[in-house]
Amino acid sequence: MDLAALRKSPLALAAAFCSAVTLHSGLAHADIVADGTTATTVDRIGGAEVVNIARPSAGGVSHNTFDRFSVGTEGAVINNSRVDGSSALAGALSANPNLADGTARIILNEVTSNRRSDLNGTTELFGDNARYILANPNGITCDGCGFIRTPTAVGDAGTRLQEVLLSTAVPGLDALDGATIRLTVDRNNTAQLVIGAGGLDASNVDITTLLTRQASVNGLVEALGGQLQLYAGAGEMTVADGAATTWQPDPAAGGRDVSVAIDASAAGAMHAGQIFILATDAGTGVSLPTDLLASGDIEITAAGGLVYRDARSQAGDVRIGTTAAGADLASDGLTQAAGDVVLAADGDVQAAQLRADGDVAATSRSGRLTAGAVTAGGAVDLAAQDDLAYGSAEARGGDVTVGTTDARAGIRTTGSTVAAGDVTWQISGEAAQITDGPGQLSAGGAINLHCAAGDGACRVVSQRDLTLAAGTLNTQADIETAAGRDLTIQADLDSGRRLDSGGDLRIAAAAGDIRSTGSLRAAGDLTLVTAAGAQLILDGSLVTGGELYLQGDGSYRHDATGTQQIGGQRHIDLYELINQDVLADLADGTLRVSRLDNQGLIENQGALRLQVDERFDNSGLIVSLEGAVDIGHRLPGEATGQIYNSGLITALDLTNNQLGQSGMILDPSDLVMAHTRAILDGRQRSAAELAREIQDANARLIAELNLDEAVTGVVGIQAERLTQTGTGRISGSDVDLEVGTLTNQGGQITAGRNLSITGEVLGNANAAPYYGVISAGRRLQATLGQRIDNSGLIEGGNVILDAPVINNTGGGWTPAAPAGGVIDTAGYLDALGGQAWFAQSGGDYRHILRLLYDNDLLVSDPTRLTRAFLDAGGIRLGPDAQLAGDDVYLAELLMHTLRAQGGMAFATGDRNGLGQLSTLYANTRAYMEATGLAFGQLPDSSQRAAVRAPVLVFAPQAQADGRTLYVPRLLLPEADGGLQQQAERLSAQIVAQENLFLKGETITNRDADLLAGDNLVIEAVDLNISGRQRDWYVDADGQVRYRTAQIAAGNDVVVQLSGRYVQDGAQVLAGN
């Protein structure tokens, strides 16, 4: 049906109506004339014509036939009274003499001539109530007509008529029961039922029915408080006493001679309690460009196209639709209901505004759907086969569901979509577009974006900023915004699709997880906000041209599952972060969390600040390049709750292209012991000589490792409790620990220059298979409010320990010296190389230090020791050869292998990996020169017997790529007491290269050493020193001597006590 033709048709019909009025203008004062075939009589009383209806049949039907039946402005009275009374139109009126046996229940007035009926006045039903039917197959015009009732029976106060039925049908009365009337509208009858400008007043009628093939409405039809029914089409209506009216349309009627079944002008409004309009002839349209207002339901159905303006129900539903194939439905006004609004058509559906307190549903079964603003107190359901477009949709008490079914169809909206429940888009085509307006999808439940063809088969594209707000976003569609336009998602997310913002991208979880296995892309910044107790899972790709913000009260596991490209920096402010990969781009070098579990690498080029409120677990690597590491609480003045470190925390400053000395331990105990033995043997030795030996040894190591005094890397930690175990290491040029309780169980805390420890309790102990070390190259100061317990190694240039209780106790576990044999590192290559701080290279060195090689600002050479070794032997690696790794990797590999086999980390007298590697290279060069062993060869038995000190040999391994990988093996001489004695001395020693100062209330030294290269000062109330163990040895002169617990200094030992002094089996030695 052509909707444009429907919109124009009132003008044509208005012209036809005017012609009809002209033809019958002579009937302005027409009377009512019975045709004489019934006992019906007509009188004029008081200006009004009074019709005494015929005697009713046994079924209660009074059938009256007329040659002419029109009602003038004076009105007409239908007399259905058995008693006298007063008529509203005729005045005093006598009873109808035809009703001696009873009044009629149905009054049928039939026009048998070819004259139309013009109803220009009021028809009054006088007497008992009845159903009133006027049937004129020639046509009926109602122009100012109306219907009233005047009761006459005692006790009858009702003034409303049961029903008024105006019809252009041919009536027939069932002869068998006399109670059933069949009104037949012939398919060839084109007579019109016209409502003129004067309108139809049925406000006193319960049911008003208009039955015709064609209706023209140009005036107000008012049936307030009642039901208005308009049937347009060929067929048969059955009216029976005591039964509901039924309608059977003629299926073969089609649109013969009629294209528009119901045509109204703008003035042809309909106001009723309920409105029911049905046009049944196939292909005939309905045009209602007017106001339809009902207190109850409005229902309109057409077999052709349907056009209307406004349809409003104050307390019921509005249901409007077309039934024929391809029939369109259009409204350019407001469709509103206190209940539901339902629009349905096989063709296109257009609706300007849809509003309901209940649900709104609009469906185009085979065409397009176009809607403006759609608002529902319940749910909204918009569906089309072809394209679907709407302005805005709001479901205040339910879901919004929008969907298409054709593979070429698209969805387009220019406004917001809001639902108290879910928002669901079923996208059958390639794209759904948001072209204008606020660009918002908001749901109290979930947002579901489904692609009919499966995941990734469709897109949601916004030309404006787009916001998706819901409890959960489930999308099979890619979502993207135009260049410069932001995408905001406020919902829990589980997406395997592409979310692409031409501007900023922000995803904030409602209460659950954010999971992306697809891609997140932002031309600007990308922000992810987690919910409390929920997770952020990024297993896909992430690309942002700007900054990356990770925020909220949830947890994020950063691993290598996905890929991330960040144009700016990474801002992290979360409840929990679990890092299993590399974080090397923190904004301002700052990370803010309540809980941090680092199993990978966190590094920054500059200062690195880890603000951790509750707990920090580190089994990975924390590194600052060219700066410092600061670990503490997010709030100033507060401290991290607990720190557990089994990894490495270090700060490096390599501005002079030097490898920093962090983690390097220079142990002067060998020199101190040699100095002490010389004194015991009676040889003259001075403290100055000892200091000079220590200084020279330190200078040699520094020169060998190419250290620089200008290194300034700083590590600062503030925590309530710091526990370090096993492989844990904290190192920097300067280290400052403000910790309530510091427990170092087999770990290493080292400062190239100064180390400061403040708090309440310090515990340092060996823990098999690791030894506990706290060391500073220059100054080590520990000030504790309660106690210091040491059974490991505490050493520094100058050492100051201040605590009420200081216990230095030996006799616990000590490392075992490596036994003679071969230590093969091949089985540990991949385990170490897979750690986050190493990367694989295709160059001469397979495993390289990621920190240096990935940093364009650093030009340090972490292969210097190895290259020097190769160059000294004239060794050249060919293009098909590769070493296992660079200096740092090889140093770690050797320590890792020794530890894994249950012994000391060192087979030499060194206390650091690079120092050990340097010593091993020096031993190996001498060994290769002495034995003639070539690089890449394994020694024979005679060469093996010549090993006098730990050396390295490199075993060749063929690789899948055809290259040869050279893997180090450590060859050890037969075990000797010197190496084991060195290992044992790592147990319970406090050593100062220069001065050692201990201050406390109670100081205990049991089976342990307090050693100072220069002076040793003790200030205490009580001092207890004891040595229950003795180590026997033979000196250079063949004398048998022993060593036990010692307090020794190269110069003076000064003890100031105010309480008790107990010495049992220990030695106190002084150079002076």
DAPESUL-V913500 format. One record per backbone hydrogen bond with DSSP energy under -0.5 kcal/mol. NH is the residue of the N-H (numbers start at 0). CO is the residue of the C=O. Records with the same first field share a line. If there is no record, write none. Layout:
NH = CO / CO
This chain:
2 = 0
5 = 1
6 = 2
7 = 3
8 = 4
10 = 7
11 = 7
12 = 8
13 = 9
14 = 10
15 = 11
16 = 12
17 = 13
18 = 14
19 = 15
20 = 16
21 = 17
22 = 18
23 = 19
24 = 21
26 = 23
27 = 24
29 = 26
32 = 30 / 67
33 = 31
34 = 64
40 = 51
42 = 49
44 = 42 / 47
47 = 44
48 = 74
49 = 42
50 = 48 / 76
51 = 40 / 49
52 = 50 / 78
56 = 60
59 = 56
60 = 177
61 = 59 / 105
62 = 60
63 = 61 / 107
65 = 109
66 = 32
67 = 32
69 = 30
70 = 117
71 = 69
72 = 27
74 = 71
75 = 121
76 = 48
77 = 123
78 = 50 / 76
79 = 77 / 125
84 = 92
86 = 84 / 90
90 = 86
92 = 84
95 = 80
96 = 94
98 = 95
99 = 96
101 = 98
104 = 59
105 = 59
106 = 130
107 = 61 / 105
108 = 106 / 132
109 = 63 / 107
110 = 134
111 = 65 / 109
112 = 65
116 = 138
117 = 115
118 = 116 / 140
119 = 70 / 117
122 = 145
123 = 75 / 121
124 = 147
125 = 77 / 123
126 = 124 / 149
127 = 79
130 = 104
131 = 129 / 162
132 = 106
133 = 164
134 = 108 / 132
135 = 133 / 166
138 = 135
139 = 191
140 = 116
141 = 193
142 = 118 / 140
143 = 198
144 = 198
145 = 120
146 = 200
147 = 122
148 = 158
149 = 124
155 = 152
156 = 154
160 = 203
161 = 129
162 = 129
163 = 206
164 = 131
165 = 163 / 208
166 = 133 / 164
167 = 210
169 = 183
170 = 168
171 = 181
173 = 171 / 179
177 = 173
180 = 238
181 = 171
182 = 180 / 236
183 = 169 / 181
184 = 182 / 234
185 = 183
188 = 185
189 = 187
192 = 213
193 = 139 / 191
194 = 215
195 = 141 / 193
198 = 195
199 = 219
200 = 144
201 = 199 / 221
204 = 201
205 = 160
206 = 161
207 = 226
208 = 163 / 206
209 = 228
210 = 165
211 = 230
212 = 190
213 = 190
214 = 260
215 = 192
216 = 262
217 = 194 / 215
220 = 268
221 = 199 / 219
222 = 220 / 270
225 = 222
226 = 205
227 = 273
228 = 207 / 226
229 = 275
230 = 209
231 = 277
232 = 211
234 = 184
235 = 247
236 = 182
237 = 245
238 = 180 / 236
240 = 178
242 = 239
245 = 237
247 = 235
248 = 246
249 = 233
250 = 248
252 = 249
255 = 252
257 = 254
260 = 258 / 284
261 = 284
262 = 214
263 = 286
264 = 216
267 = 264
268 = 266
269 = 290
270 = 220
271 = 292
272 = 222 / 225
273 = 225
274 = 296
275 = 227
276 = 298
277 = 229
278 = 300
279 = 231 / 277
280 = 231
282 = 302
283 = 280
284 = 258
285 = 304
286 = 261
287 = 285 / 306
288 = 263
289 = 287
291 = 289 / 309
292 = 269 / 290
293 = 311
294 = 271
295 = 272
297 = 316
298 = 274
299 = 318
300 = 276
301 = 320
302 = 278
303 = 283
305 = 327
306 = 285
307 = 329
308 = 287 / 289
309 = 289
310 = 333
311 = 291
312 = 335
313 = 293 / 311
314 = 294
315 = 295
317 = 339
318 = 297
319 = 341
320 = 299
321 = 343
322 = 301
323 = 301
326 = 323
328 = 347
329 = 305
330 = 349
331 = 307
332 = 308
334 = 352
335 = 310 / 333
336 = 354
337 = 312 / 315
338 = 315
340 = 358
341 = 317
342 = 360
343 = 319
344 = 362
346 = 326
348 = 367
349 = 328
350 = 369
351 = 330
352 = 332
353 = 372
354 = 334
355 = 374
356 = 336
357 = 338
359 = 378
360 = 340
361 = 380
362 = 342
363 = 382
364 = 344 / 362
365 = 345
366 = 346
368 = 386
369 = 348
370 = 388
371 = 350
372 = 351
373 = 391
374 = 353
375 = 393
376 = 355 / 357
377 = 357
379 = 398
380 = 359
381 = 400
382 = 361
383 = 402
384 = 363 / 366
385 = 366
387 = 409
388 = 368
389 = 411
390 = 370 / 371
391 = 371
392 = 415
393 = 373
394 = 417
395 = 375 / 393
396 = 377
397 = 377
399 = 421
400 = 379 / 398
401 = 423
402 = 381
403 = 425
404 = 383
405 = 384
408 = 405
410 = 430
411 = 387
412 = 432
413 = 389
414 = 390
416 = 439
417 = 392
418 = 441
419 = 394 / 397
420 = 397
422 = 445
423 = 399
424 = 447
425 = 401 / 423
426 = 424 / 449
427 = 425
431 = 458
432 = 410
433 = 460
434 = 412 / 432
435 = 412
438 = 435
439 = 414
440 = 466
441 = 416
442 = 468
443 = 418
444 = 420
446 = 471
447 = 422 / 445
448 = 446 / 473
449 = 424 / 447
451 = 426 / 449
453 = 450
455 = 475
456 = 453
458 = 429
459 = 477
460 = 431 / 458
461 = 479
462 = 433
463 = 433
465 = 485
466 = 438
467 = 487
468 = 440 / 466
469 = 489
470 = 444
471 = 444
472 = 491
473 = 446 / 471
474 = 472 / 493
475 = 448
476 = 448
477 = 457
478 = 497
479 = 459
480 = 499
481 = 461
483 = 501
484 = 481
486 = 503
487 = 465
488 = 505
489 = 467 / 487
490 = 488 / 507
491 = 470
492 = 512
493 = 472
494 = 514
495 = 474
498 = 496 / 518
499 = 478 / 497
500 = 498 / 520
501 = 484
502 = 484
504 = 524
505 = 486
506 = 526
507 = 488
508 = 528
513 = 534
514 = 492 / 512
515 = 536
516 = 494
517 = 494
518 = 496
519 = 540
520 = 498
521 = 542
522 = 500 / 502
523 = 502
525 = 546
526 = 504
527 = 548
528 = 506
529 = 527 / 550
530 = 511
532 = 552
533 = 530
535 = 554
536 = 513 / 534
537 = 535
538 = 515 / 536
539 = 515
540 = 517
541 = 562
542 = 519
543 = 564
544 = 521
545 = 523
547 = 568
548 = 525
549 = 547 / 570
550 = 527 / 548
551 = 572
552 = 529
554 = 533
555 = 575
556 = 535
557 = 555 / 577
558 = 556
561 = 537
562 = 539
564 = 541
566 = 543 / 564
567 = 545
569 = 584
570 = 547 / 568
571 = 569 / 589
572 = 549 / 570
573 = 591
574 = 553
575 = 553
576 = 594
577 = 555
578 = 576 / 596
579 = 557 / 577
580 = 557
582 = 600
583 = 581
586 = 569
588 = 585
589 = 586
590 = 608
591 = 571
592 = 590 / 610
593 = 573 / 574
594 = 574
595 = 614
596 = 576
597 = 616
598 = 578 / 596
599 = 578
600 = 580
601 = 620
602 = 582
603 = 622
605 = 603 / 624
607 = 627
608 = 588
609 = 607 / 629
610 = 590 / 608
611 = 609 / 631
612 = 592
613 = 593
614 = 593
615 = 641
616 = 595
617 = 615 / 643
618 = 597 / 616
619 = 597
620 = 599
621 = 647
622 = 601
623 = 649
624 = 603
625 = 623 / 651
626 = 651
628 = 713
629 = 607
630 = 715
631 = 609
632 = 637
637 = 634
639 = 717
640 = 612
641 = 613
642 = 720
643 = 615
644 = 642 / 722
645 = 617 / 643
646 = 617
647 = 619
648 = 728
649 = 621
650 = 730
651 = 623
653 = 651
656 = 653
659 = 657
663 = 660
665 = 663
666 = 664
667 = 665
669 = 666
671 = 667
672 = 668
673 = 669
674 = 670
675 = 671
676 = 672
677 = 673
678 = 674
679 = 675
680 = 676
681 = 678
682 = 677
684 = 682
689 = 685
690 = 686
691 = 687
692 = 688
693 = 689
694 = 690
695 = 691
696 = 692
697 = 693
698 = 694
699 = 695
700 = 696
701 = 697
702 = 698
703 = 699
704 = 700
705 = 701 / 702
706 = 701
710 = 707
713 = 626
714 = 733
715 = 628
716 = 735
717 = 630
718 = 737
719 = 639
720 = 640
721 = 740
722 = 642
723 = 742
724 = 644
725 = 744
727 = 724
728 = 646
729 = 747
730 = 648
731 = 749
732 = 712
733 = 712
734 = 753
735 = 714
736 = 755
737 = 716 / 735
738 = 736 / 757
739 = 718
740 = 719
741 = 760
742 = 721 / 740
743 = 741 / 762
744 = 723 / 742
745 = 743 / 764
747 = 727
748 = 772
749 = 729
750 = 774
751 = 731
752 = 732
753 = 732
754 = 778
755 = 734
756 = 780
757 = 736
758 = 782
759 = 738 / 739
760 = 739
761 = 786
762 = 741
763 = 788
764 = 743
766 = 769
769 = 766
772 = 746
773 = 792
774 = 748
775 = 794
776 = 750
777 = 752
778 = 752
779 = 797
780 = 754
781 = 799
782 = 756
783 = 781 / 801
784 = 758
785 = 759
786 = 759
787 = 804
788 = 761
789 = 806
790 = 763
791 = 763
792 = 771
793 = 988
794 = 773
795 = 990
796 = 775
797 = 777
798 = 994
799 = 779
800 = 996
801 = 781
802 = 998
804 = 785
805 = 1001
806 = 787
807 = 1003
808 = 789 / 806
809 = 1005
820 = 971
822 = 969
823 = 821
824 = 822 / 967
827 = 824
828 = 825
831 = 827
832 = 828
833 = 829
834 = 831
837 = 834
838 = 847
840 = 845
845 = 843 / 882
846 = 883
847 = 838 / 845
849 = 836 / 847
850 = 836
851 = 848
852 = 848
853 = 849
854 = 851
855 = 853
857 = 854
861 = 859
863 = 860
866 = 862
867 = 863
868 = 864
869 = 865
870 = 866
871 = 867
872 = 868
873 = 870
874 = 869
880 = 877
881 = 963
882 = 843
883 = 965
885 = 846
886 = 861
887 = 861
889 = 885
890 = 886
891 = 887
892 = 888
893 = 889
894 = 890
895 = 891
896 = 892
897 = 893
898 = 894
899 = 895
900 = 896
901 = 898
902 = 897
903 = 815
910 = 664
915 = 911
916 = 912
917 = 913
918 = 914
919 = 915
920 = 916
921 = 917
922 = 918
923 = 919
924 = 920
925 = 921
926 = 922
927 = 923
928 = 924
929 = 925
930 = 926
931 = 927
936 = 933
943 = 939
944 = 940
945 = 941 / 942
946 = 943
947 = 945
950 = 970
952 = 968
954 = 952 / 966
955 = 935
956 = 964
958 = 962
961 = 958
963 = 879
964 = 956
965 = 881 / 963
966 = 954 / 964
968 = 952
969 = 822
970 = 950 / 968
971 = 820 / 969
979 = 975
980 = 976
981 = 977
982 = 978
983 = 979
984 = 980
985 = 982
986 = 983
987 = 790 / 985
988 = 791
989 = 1008
990 = 793
991 = 1010
992 = 795
993 = 796
995 = 1014
996 = 798
997 = 1016
998 = 800
999 = 1018
1000 = 803
1001 = 803
1002 = 1021
1003 = 805
1004 = 1023
1005 = 807
1006 = 1025
1008 = 987
1009 = 1045
1010 = 989
1011 = 1047
1012 = 991
1013 = 993
1015 = 1051
1016 = 995
1017 = 1053
1018 = 997
1019 = 1055
1020 = 1000
1021 = 1000
1022 = 1059
1023 = 1002
1024 = 1061
1025 = 1004
1026 = 1063
1030 = 1042
1031 = 1029
1032 = 1040
1034 = 1038
1037 = 1034
1040 = 1032 / 1038
1042 = 1030
1045 = 1007
1046 = 1066
1047 = 1009
1048 = 1068
1049 = 1011
1050 = 1013
1053 = 1015
1055 = 1017
1056 = 1054
1057 = 1019
1058 = 1020
1061 = 1022
1063 = 1024
1066 = 1044
1068 = 1046 / 1066
1070 = 1048
1071 = 1050
